[in-house]
Amino acid sequence: MFGIIGFLIYMYYPENHFALQYQASIDCRRINDVHAIAALVERYHDQQGYYPLSRERGTEVPQVVSVIVSDKELPRSYSVRPPPEIRGMLIPPDVLDHELERILNEKVILPYDPQTSFAWEKRFYLYRTTADSHYSVTGTLFSANEHSVEQASHRHHYQVGSIASSAEKIQQYRSIKQKVLTCAAP
């Protein structure tokens, strides 16, 4: 009986060896996903001259929007008290999907964070535009890397965008040399 209890504790304890291996492998995938979203946004910009959702439809007026790119239902509290990284108007991800498809003239499937464990909070990708018509894409890594900013234990923001910012550790997407990383299987 103690053996079974010990095994269950080992398997479901959040920081067991298997869980940490999984998190390391999906951090690589998260970086690739952030880059994939940025690549779509940059292609849109090349065709339109501005970033998706960065202008009010039919005008030149810049707007600040945030899109939580996730296949999971967002907590209801986000509409009243969103996370601090949400700025401006919160727009559903399908609006970004449709806008990218409309301009790129192809089917677009935005990637979602591969987090499966209940042990760590929900994770999502964030596309955000700024009042000065720029954008950033953020993913939340499990482990720190040289380009991430620690938010909390096992929560490190990795960001790319249209312009670099050393204060926020945002890398300019177009200047990243290795845009697709080779990831180990989870």
Accessible surface in RSA format (square Angstrom, percent):
REM  Atomic radii and reference values for relative SASA: ProtOr
REM  Chains: A
REM  Algorithm: Lee & Richards
REM  Probe-radius: 1.40
REM  Slices: 20
REM RES _ NUM      All-atoms   Total-Side   Main-Chain    Non-polar    All polar
REM                ABS   REL    ABS   REL    ABS   REL    ABS   REL    ABS   REL
RES MET A   1   176.69  91.5 133.33  88.2  43.36 103.2  99.66  84.7  77.02 102.0
RES PHE A   2   180.21  90.2 171.85 106.4   8.36  21.8 172.20 104.4   8.01  22.9
RES GLY A   3    57.61  71.0   0.00   N/A  57.61  71.0  45.24 124.2  12.37  27.7
RES ILE A   4   117.97  67.1 114.94  85.6   3.02   7.3 117.08  84.3   0.89   2.4
RES ILE A   5    75.66  43.1  74.96  55.8   0.70   1.7  75.59  54.4   0.07   0.2
RES GLY A   6    36.57  45.1   0.00   N/A  36.57  45.1  30.65  84.1   5.92  13.3
RES PHE A   7   123.83  62.0 116.25  72.0   7.58  19.7 121.57  73.7   2.26   6.5
RES LEU A   8    86.88  48.4  85.65  61.3   1.23   3.1  85.99  60.4   0.89   2.4
RES ILE A   9   110.36  62.8 104.22  77.6   6.14  14.8 110.11  79.3   0.25   0.7
RES TYR A  10    99.02  46.2  94.19  53.6   4.83  12.6  83.87  63.0  15.15  18.7
RES MET A  11    71.46  37.0  58.87  39.0  12.58  30.0  55.28  47.0  16.18  21.4
RES TYR A  12   139.35  65.1 126.24  71.8  13.11  34.1  81.85  61.5  57.50  70.9
RES TYR A  13   131.67  61.5 125.75  71.5   5.91  15.4  85.36  64.1  46.31  57.1
RES PRO A  14    47.16  34.4  43.73  39.9   3.43  12.5  47.16  38.9   0.00   0.0
RES GLU A  15    82.50  47.4  68.49  51.8  14.01  33.4   7.35  14.2  75.15  61.4
RES ASN A  16    11.95   8.2   5.39   5.2   6.56  15.8   7.54  18.1   4.41   4.3
RES HIS A  17   105.28  57.5  98.63  68.6   6.65  17.0  65.42  67.4  39.86  46.4
RES PHE A  18   110.54  55.3 106.03  65.7   4.51  11.7 106.34  64.5   4.21  12.0
RES ALA A  19    22.15  20.4  14.61  22.5   7.54  17.2  21.49  30.3   0.66   1.8
RES LEU A  20    71.37  39.7  66.36  47.5   5.01  12.6  66.81  46.9   4.56  12.3
RES GLN A  21   102.74  57.5  93.27  68.2   9.47  22.5  34.06  72.5  68.69  52.1
RES TYR A  22    51.86  24.2  49.88  28.4   1.98   5.2  45.36  34.1   6.50   8.0
RES GLN A  23     0.56   0.3   0.56   0.4   0.00   0.0   0.00   0.0   0.56   0.4
RES ALA A  24    63.33  58.2  49.75  76.8  13.59  30.9  52.86  74.4  10.47  27.7
RES SER A  25    11.84  10.0   4.60   6.1   7.24  16.7   9.60  20.5   2.24   3.1
RES ILE A  26     0.91   0.5   0.85   0.6   0.07   0.2   0.91   0.7   0.00   0.0
RES ASP A  27    12.75   8.9  12.75  12.7   0.00   0.0  11.32  26.6   1.44   1.4
RES CYS A  28    23.45  17.7  20.05  22.4   3.40   8.0  17.34  43.9   6.11   6.6
RES ARG A  29   110.06  46.2 109.59  55.9   0.48   1.1  33.36  45.6  76.70  46.5
RES ARG A  30     0.02   0.0   0.02   0.0   0.00   0.0   0.02   0.0   0.00   0.0
RES ILE A  31    17.70  10.1  17.52  13.1   0.18   0.4  17.70  12.7   0.00   0.0
RES ASN A  32    31.03  21.4  26.52  25.6   4.52  10.9  15.32  36.9  15.72  15.2
RES ASP A  33    15.89  11.1  15.86  15.8   0.03   0.1   0.03   0.1  15.86  15.8
RES VAL A  34     0.69   0.5   0.69   0.6   0.00   0.0   0.69   0.6   0.00   0.0
RES HIS A  35     6.50   3.6   6.21   4.3   0.29   0.7   6.43   6.6   0.08   0.1
RES ALA A  36    46.10  42.4  36.39  56.2   9.71  22.1  44.45  62.6   1.65   4.4
RES ILE A  37     0.15   0.1   0.15   0.1   0.00   0.0   0.15   0.1   0.00   0.0
RES ALA A  38     0.00   0.0   0.00   0.0   0.00   0.0   0.00   0.0   0.00   0.0
RES ALA A  39    33.63  30.9  31.69  48.9   1.94   4.4  33.09  46.6   0.53   1.4
RES LEU A  40    25.84  14.4  25.77  18.4   0.07   0.2  25.77  18.1   0.07   0.2
RES VAL A  41     0.00   0.0   0.00   0.0   0.00   0.0   0.00   0.0   0.00   0.0
RES GLU A  42     8.69   5.0   8.69   6.6   0.00   0.0   7.23  14.0   1.46   1.2
RES ARG A  43    95.48  40.1  94.32  48.1   1.16   2.8  48.14  65.8  47.34  28.7
RES TYR A  44     0.80   0.4   0.80   0.5   0.00   0.0   0.00   0.0   0.80   1.0
RES HIS A  45    52.30  28.6  50.89  35.4   1.42   3.6  34.81  35.9  17.50  20.4
RES ASP A  46    96.14  67.3  59.83  59.6  36.31  85.9  29.87  70.3  66.28  66.1
RES GLN A  47   104.28  58.3  70.39  51.4  33.89  80.7  32.87  70.0  71.41  54.2
RES GLN A  48    63.40  35.5  40.30  29.5  23.10  55.0   4.26   9.1  59.14  44.9
RES GLY A  49    50.13  61.8   0.00   N/A  50.13  61.8  29.64  81.3  20.49  45.9
RES TYR A  50    49.31  23.0  46.39  26.4   2.92   7.6  24.71  18.6  24.61  30.3
RES TYR A  51    18.18   8.5  18.08  10.3   0.10   0.3   5.06   3.8  13.12  16.2
RES PRO A  52     0.00   0.0   0.00   0.0   0.00   0.0   0.00   0.0   0.00   0.0
RES LEU A  53    23.01  12.8  16.81  12.0   6.20  15.6  20.74  14.6   2.27   6.1
RES SER A  54     0.00   0.0   0.00   0.0   0.00   0.0   0.00   0.0   0.00   0.0
RES ARG A  55    61.33  25.8  52.31  26.7   9.02  21.5   4.11   5.6  57.22  34.7
RES GLU A  56    82.40  47.3  80.04  60.6   2.36   5.6  15.54  30.1  66.87  54.6
RES ARG A  57   186.77  78.4 153.55  78.3  33.22  79.1  86.14 117.7 100.63  61.0
RES GLY A  58    83.92 103.5   0.00   N/A  83.92 103.5  43.16 118.5  40.76  91.3
RES THR A  59    61.49  43.7  46.28  46.9  15.21  36.2  54.64  73.4   6.85  10.4
RES GLU A  60   131.08  75.3 116.11  87.8  14.98  35.7  65.14 126.0  65.94  53.8
RES VAL A  61    78.63  51.7  76.36  69.1   2.27   5.5  78.63  68.3   0.00   0.0
RES PRO A  62    58.65  42.7  44.84  40.9  13.81  50.2  44.84  37.0  13.81  85.8
RES GLN A  63    32.44  18.1  27.69  20.2   4.75  11.3  14.84  31.6  17.60  13.3
RES VAL A  64    48.07  31.6  39.44  35.7   8.63  20.8  39.44  34.3   8.63  23.4
RES VAL A  65     0.00   0.0   0.00   0.0   0.00   0.0   0.00   0.0   0.00   0.0
RES SER A  66     0.00   0.0   0.00   0.0   0.00   0.0   0.00   0.0   0.00   0.0
RES VAL A  67     0.00   0.0   0.00   0.0   0.00   0.0   0.00   0.0   0.00   0.0
RES ILE A  68     1.70   1.0   0.59   0.4   1.11   2.7   0.59   0.4   1.11   3.0
RES VAL A  69     0.19   0.1   0.19   0.2   0.00   0.0   0.19   0.2   0.00   0.0
RES SER A  70    15.28  12.9   5.57   7.4   9.71  22.4   2.12   4.5  13.16  18.4
RES ASP A  71    93.74  65.7  56.49  56.2  37.26  88.1  23.60  55.5  70.14  70.0
RES LYS A  72    80.87  39.5  68.93  42.3  11.94  28.4  62.34  56.1  18.53  19.7
RES GLU A  73   141.96  81.5 122.65  92.8  19.31  46.0  58.38 112.9  83.58  68.2
RES LEU A  74    52.49  29.2  40.23  28.8  12.26  30.8  40.32  28.3  12.17  32.8
RES PRO A  75    49.84  36.3  35.63  32.5  14.22  51.7  46.68  38.5   3.16  19.7
RES ARG A  76   212.13  89.1 197.47 100.7  14.66  34.9  83.68 114.4 128.45  77.8
RES SER A  77    47.66  40.3  37.97  50.7   9.69  22.3  30.85  65.7  16.81  23.5
RES TYR A  78    38.43  17.9  36.89  21.0   1.54   4.0  16.24  12.2  22.19  27.4
RES SER A  79    97.81  82.7  61.15  81.6  36.66  84.4  51.50 109.7  46.31  64.9
RES VAL A  80   127.77  84.1  99.76  90.3  28.01  67.5 103.72  90.1  24.05  65.2
RES ARG A  81   176.58  74.1 166.92  85.1   9.66  23.0  67.20  91.8 109.37  66.3
RES PRO A  82    54.37  39.6  40.59  37.0  13.78  50.1  40.59  33.5  13.78  85.7
RES PRO A  83    24.08  17.6  14.80  13.5   9.29  33.8  22.66  18.7   1.42   8.8
RES PRO A  84   124.92  91.0  99.28  90.5  25.64  93.2 111.84  92.3  13.08  81.3
RES GLU A  85    31.69  18.2  28.27  21.4   3.42   8.1  15.15  29.3  16.54  13.5
RES ILE A  86    17.25   9.8   2.89   2.2  14.36  34.6   2.89   2.1  14.36  39.0
RES ARG A  87   113.47  47.6 108.21  55.2   5.26  12.5  46.86  64.0  66.61  40.4
RES GLY A  88    54.72  67.5   0.00   N/A  54.72  67.5  22.83  62.7  31.88  71.4
RES MET A  89   105.73  54.8  94.54  62.6  11.18  26.6  66.71  56.7  39.01  51.7
RES LEU A  90    60.96  33.9  36.74  26.3  24.22  60.9  36.74  25.8  24.22  65.2
RES ILE A  91    19.60  11.2  17.97  13.4   1.63   3.9  18.22  13.1   1.37   3.7
RES PRO A  92    73.75  53.7  66.57  60.7   7.18  26.1  73.55  60.7   0.20   1.2
RES PRO A  93    30.51  22.2  30.51  27.8   0.00   0.0  30.51  25.2   0.00   0.0
RES ASP A  94    74.32  52.1  72.80  72.5   1.52   3.6  30.74  72.3  43.58  43.5
RES VAL A  95    59.73  39.3  57.11  51.7   2.63   6.3  58.82  51.1   0.92   2.5
RES LEU A  96     0.00   0.0   0.00   0.0   0.00   0.0   0.00   0.0   0.00   0.0
RES ASP A  97    26.32  18.4  26.32  26.2   0.00   0.0   3.90   9.2  22.42  22.4
RES HIS A  98   112.73  61.6 108.72  75.6   4.01  10.3  82.13  84.6  30.60  35.6
RES GLU A  99    13.38   7.7  11.39   8.6   1.99   4.7   5.79  11.2   7.58   6.2
RES LEU A 100     0.00   0.0   0.00   0.0   0.00   0.0   0.00   0.0   0.00   0.0
RES GLU A 101    39.48  22.7  34.73  26.3   4.76  11.3  12.77  24.7  26.71  21.8
RES ARG A 102   130.77  54.9 101.35  51.7  29.42  70.0  66.16  90.4  64.61  39.2
RES ILE A 103    26.03  14.8  14.96  11.1  11.07  26.7  17.14  12.3   8.89  24.1
RES LEU A 104    11.76   6.5   0.00   0.0  11.76  29.6   0.09   0.1  11.67  31.4
RES ASN A 105   136.21  93.9 112.86 109.1  23.35  56.2  23.31  56.1 112.90 109.1
RES GLU A 106    76.97  44.2  61.46  46.5  15.51  36.9  36.67  70.9  40.31  32.9
RES LYS A 107   157.01  76.6 128.02  78.5  28.99  69.0  88.40  79.6  68.61  73.1
RES VAL A 108     5.51   3.6   0.62   0.6   4.89  11.8   3.48   3.0   2.03   5.5
RES ILE A 109   137.57  78.3 113.86  84.8  23.71  57.1 115.64  83.3  21.93  59.5
RES LEU A 110     2.96   1.6   0.87   0.6   2.09   5.3   0.87   0.6   2.09   5.6
RES PRO A 111    29.52  21.5  19.61  17.9   9.91  36.0  29.52  24.4   0.00   0.0
RES TYR A 112    73.53  34.3  67.48  38.4   6.05  15.7  38.05  28.6  35.48  43.7
RES ASP A 113     6.85   4.8   1.05   1.0   5.80  13.7   1.05   2.5   5.80   5.8
RES PRO A 114    13.56   9.9   2.40   2.2  11.16  40.6  12.56  10.4   1.00   6.2
RES GLN A 115    11.02   6.2   6.13   4.5   4.89  11.6   6.13  13.0   4.89   3.7
RES THR A 116   112.13  79.7  76.50  77.6  35.62  84.9  68.15  91.5  43.98  66.5
RES SER A 117    35.00  29.6  21.69  28.9  13.31  30.7  21.40  45.6  13.60  19.1
RES PHE A 118   166.05  83.1 134.39  83.2  31.67  82.4 145.37  88.1  20.69  59.2
RES ALA A 119    31.47  28.9   2.70   4.2  28.77  65.5   7.82  11.0  23.65  62.7
RES TRP A 120    32.10  12.9  22.44  10.9   9.66  22.7  19.51  10.4  12.59  20.4
RES GLU A 121   118.19  67.9 103.10  78.0  15.09  35.9  51.11  98.9  67.08  54.8
RES LYS A 122   105.18  51.3  91.38  56.1  13.79  32.8  71.90  64.7  33.27  35.4
RES ARG A 123     4.44   1.9   0.88   0.4   3.56   8.5   0.17   0.2   4.27   2.6
RES PHE A 124    17.72   8.9  14.88   9.2   2.84   7.4  15.00   9.1   2.72   7.8
RES TYR A 125     0.12   0.1   0.12   0.1   0.00   0.0   0.12   0.1   0.00   0.0
RES LEU A 126     2.82   1.6   2.47   1.8   0.35   0.9   2.59   1.8   0.22   0.6
RES TYR A 127     0.17   0.1   0.09   0.0   0.09   0.2   0.09   0.1   0.09   0.1
RES ARG A 128    11.42   4.8  11.41   5.8   0.01   0.0   1.46   2.0   9.96   6.0
RES THR A 129     0.90   0.6   0.00   0.0   0.90   2.2   0.00   0.0   0.90   1.4
RES THR A 130    46.57  33.1  45.18  45.8   1.38   3.3  46.57  62.6   0.00   0.0
RES ALA A 131    70.65  65.0  57.77  89.2  12.88  29.3  58.57  82.5  12.08  32.0
RES ASP A 132    94.02  65.9  73.44  73.1  20.58  48.7  47.39 111.5  46.63  46.5
RES SER A 133    37.80  31.9  31.99  42.7   5.81  13.4  21.23  45.2  16.57  23.2
RES HIS A 134    52.60  28.7  52.60  36.6   0.00   0.0  31.04  32.0  21.56  25.1
RES TYR A 135     4.83   2.3   0.00   0.0   4.83  12.6   0.40   0.3   4.43   5.5
RES SER A 136     5.12   4.3   5.12   6.8   0.00   0.0   3.86   8.2   1.27   1.8
RES VAL A 137     0.19   0.1   0.19   0.2   0.00   0.0   0.19   0.2   0.00   0.0
RES THR A 138     6.90   4.9   6.66   6.7   0.24   0.6   5.10   6.8   1.80   2.7
RES GLY A 139     0.07   0.1   0.00   N/A   0.07   0.1   0.07   0.2   0.00   0.0
RES THR A 140     6.23   4.4   6.23   6.3   0.00   0.0   0.00   0.0   6.23   9.4
RES LEU A 141     2.57   1.4   2.57   1.8   0.00   0.0   2.57   1.8   0.00   0.0
RES PHE A 142     6.25   3.1   5.75   3.6   0.49   1.3   5.75   3.5   0.49   1.4
RES SER A 143    53.45  45.2  48.25  64.4   5.20  12.0  33.28  70.9  20.17  28.3
RES ALA A 144    69.39  63.8  43.62  67.3  25.77  58.6  43.65  61.5  25.73  68.2
RES ASN A 145    52.44  36.2  34.40  33.2  18.04  43.5  37.09  89.3  15.35  14.8
RES GLU A 146   139.72  80.2 113.33  85.7  26.39  62.8  45.85  88.7  93.87  76.6
RES HIS A 147    67.48  36.9  66.18  46.0   1.29   3.3  42.79  44.1  24.68  28.7
RES SER A 148     8.07   6.8   0.28   0.4   7.79  18.0   0.00   0.0   8.07  11.3
RES VAL A 149    48.28  31.8  44.97  40.7   3.31   8.0  48.28  42.0   0.00   0.0
RES GLU A 150   114.65  65.8  88.84  67.2  25.81  61.5  25.34  49.0  89.31  72.9
RES GLN A 151    92.22  51.6  57.51  42.0  34.71  82.6  15.01  31.9  77.21  58.6
RES ALA A 152    49.59  45.6  39.08  60.3  10.51  23.9  49.59  69.8   0.00   0.0
RES SER A 153    86.28  72.9  65.42  87.3  20.86  48.1  48.41 103.1  37.87  53.1
RES HIS A 154    44.88  24.5  41.62  28.9   3.26   8.3  31.65  32.6  13.23  15.4
RES ARG A 155    33.11  13.9  33.11  16.9   0.00   0.0   9.79  13.4  23.32  14.1
RES HIS A 156    15.83   8.7  15.83  11.0   0.00   0.0   7.31   7.5   8.52   9.9
RES HIS A 157    16.41   9.0  15.77  11.0   0.63   1.6   3.03   3.1  13.38  15.6
RES TYR A 158     7.78   3.6   7.78   4.4   0.00   0.0   2.13   1.6   5.65   7.0
RES GLN A 159    12.85   7.2  12.85   9.4   0.00   0.0   0.16   0.3  12.69   9.6
RES VAL A 160     0.00   0.0   0.00   0.0   0.00   0.0   0.00   0.0   0.00   0.0
RES GLY A 161     0.05   0.1   0.00   N/A   0.05   0.1   0.05   0.1   0.00   0.0
RES SER A 162    10.37   8.8   1.87   2.5   8.50  19.6   3.52   7.5   6.85   9.6
RES ILE A 163    83.18  47.3  80.92  60.3   2.25   5.4  81.92  59.0   1.26   3.4
RES ALA A 164    69.50  63.9  45.21  69.8  24.29  55.3  45.33  63.8  24.16  64.0
RES SER A 165    29.93  25.3  23.13  30.9   6.80  15.7  20.73  44.1   9.20  12.9
RES SER A 166   112.55  95.1  83.02 110.8  29.53  68.0  56.59 120.5  55.96  78.4
RES ALA A 167    99.68  91.7  58.56  90.4  41.12  93.5  70.89  99.8  28.80  76.3
RES GLU A 168    73.18  42.0  67.82  51.3   5.36  12.8  33.44  64.7  39.74  32.4
RES LYS A 169    87.93  42.9  80.75  49.5   7.17  17.1  56.69  51.0  31.24  33.3
RES ILE A 170    19.29  11.0  14.22  10.6   5.07  12.2  14.48  10.4   4.81  13.0
RES GLN A 171    33.25  18.6  28.80  21.0   4.45  10.6  20.30  43.2  12.95   9.8
RES GLN A 172    66.22  37.0  64.60  47.2   1.62   3.9   3.45   7.4  62.77  47.6
RES TYR A 173    16.11   7.5  16.11   9.2   0.00   0.0   7.75   5.8   8.36  10.3
RES ARG A 174   120.80  50.7  98.62  50.3  22.18  52.8  50.20  68.6  70.61  42.8
RES SER A 175    69.30  58.6  46.76  62.4  22.53  51.9  41.15  87.6  28.15  39.4
RES ILE A 176    22.54  12.8  14.67  10.9   7.87  19.0  20.29  14.6   2.26   6.1
RES LYS A 177   200.46  97.8 161.99  99.4  38.47  91.6 123.54 111.2  76.91  81.9
RES GLN A 178   109.90  61.5 100.48  73.4   9.42  22.4  38.88  82.8  71.02  53.9
RES LYS A 179    60.61  29.6  56.36  34.6   4.24  10.1  41.39  37.3  19.22  20.5
RES VAL A 180   118.17  77.8 103.98  94.1  14.19  34.2 103.98  90.3  14.19  38.5
RES LEU A 181    49.85  27.8  44.38  31.7   5.47  13.8  44.86  31.5   4.99  13.4
RES THR A 182   136.64  97.2 106.87 108.3  29.77  70.9  78.59 105.6  58.05  87.8
RES CYS A 183    45.72  34.6  17.16  19.1  28.56  67.1  16.63  42.1  29.09  31.4
RES ALA A 184    76.06  69.9  54.95  84.8  21.12  48.0  66.10  93.1   9.96  26.4
RES ALA A 185    92.59  85.1  62.46  96.4  30.13  68.5  68.33  96.2  24.26  64.3
RES PRO A 186   103.74  75.6  51.93  47.3  51.82 188.4  70.41  58.1  33.34 207.2
END  Absolute sums over single chains surface
CHAIN  1 A    10584.1       8551.3       2032.8       6478.3       4105.8
END  Absolute sums over all chains
TOTAL         10584.1       8551.3       2032.8       6478.3       4105.8
